[in-house]
Amino acid sequence: MAKPRKKAPEKTVQIYCAKCKTLLYKYKKGGKGALVKCFKERIVEDFTKEEGICPNCEQQFARDTLIRGAPSLKMIGGKINMK
């Protein structure tokens, strides 16, 4: 399968924990759908201490995977909010 585009999208979104509303990431998102996966190369700012776990409430919100050959985080449904 094809890798994601090298040029990052223009739109930057902020990803928050759904439980405690802590800011987790600033991410360059393409498209207008729900956030299902985050390619690690598109993360602009990372506010987490441990990958995929909220630094405030210790809840797991994502799993580490390879999608189309690129390292990424697969989001768990209902665990994050996006603005």
Secondary structure, DSSP 8 states (H G I E B T S, - for coil): -----SS--S-EEEEEETTT--EEEEEE--SSS---EEEGGGEEEE--SBTTB-TTT--B-EEEEEETTEEEEEE-TTSEEE-
